[in-house]
């Protein structure tokens, strides 16, 4: 599909959760499977696996951002991605520029945009950002999309002996992150991985936003979505900040169609309004 088709809203490409229509949403319910066979070099020889089919993991790393989205400093960055990819590349003794193939986990456009910004990769990089076509367009059952991405990467590096590839993964709400660097070239020297707990302890020490569950007063929107069913907008979710204290809150707006459509028609990020807490529920009314 063309970029124009992906962005055109109609009966076939209706809104799901603004700003994403159906064609930009990953579909986890896919009847597909992939598998990887992992062995030592010794076992590969014993099994008679042809040398030209061997692919080596040169570098890897993993870590997760603050588990609750409401704890994170902002919604447009990922300290975990920023740390995981350079560590995997450093373990491999390679740079991003030396990667012939790249697959960035792509559940939604925001995941790609955040990853590119964090690792310094241009969104229009001539190498492309995926070897599969991307999760919304290729499919794959949940996180197992990455198994498909690695399997396809194996094919790519086997066809280009000695060249390197980077595959990234994420899960939850852009929460868990991992990266691997692959090549048919053997690893020189001993293979030594940094304990994942070392990076995770660094990520866990990052500051957290202060959340109030009972917000009142003037506030602004940090980020938001408007959720739809087949008939149209149903409700919205707002993450915002109190103007007086800077505390973060989570709220719904009124669910009338006029309010919901106005949030879609006019930019909502940074928009002022008033939030109140009543009967265990938070409501944000935009100005």
Secondary structure, 3 states (H helix, E strand, C coil): CCHHHHHCCCCCCCEEEECEEHHHCCCCCCCCCCCCCCCCHHHHHHHCCCHHHCCEEEEEEEEECCCCHHHCCCCCCCHHHHHHHHHHHHHHCCCHHHEEEEECCCCCHHHHHHHHHHHCCCCCCCCCCCCCCCHHHHCCCHHHHHHHHHHHHHHHHHCCCCCEEEEEEEECCCCEEEEEEEECCCCCCCCCCCCHHHHHHHHHCCCCCCECCCCCEEEEEEEEEEEEECCEEEEEEEEEEECCCCCEEEEECCCCHHHHHHHHHCCCCCCEEEEEEECCEEEEEEC
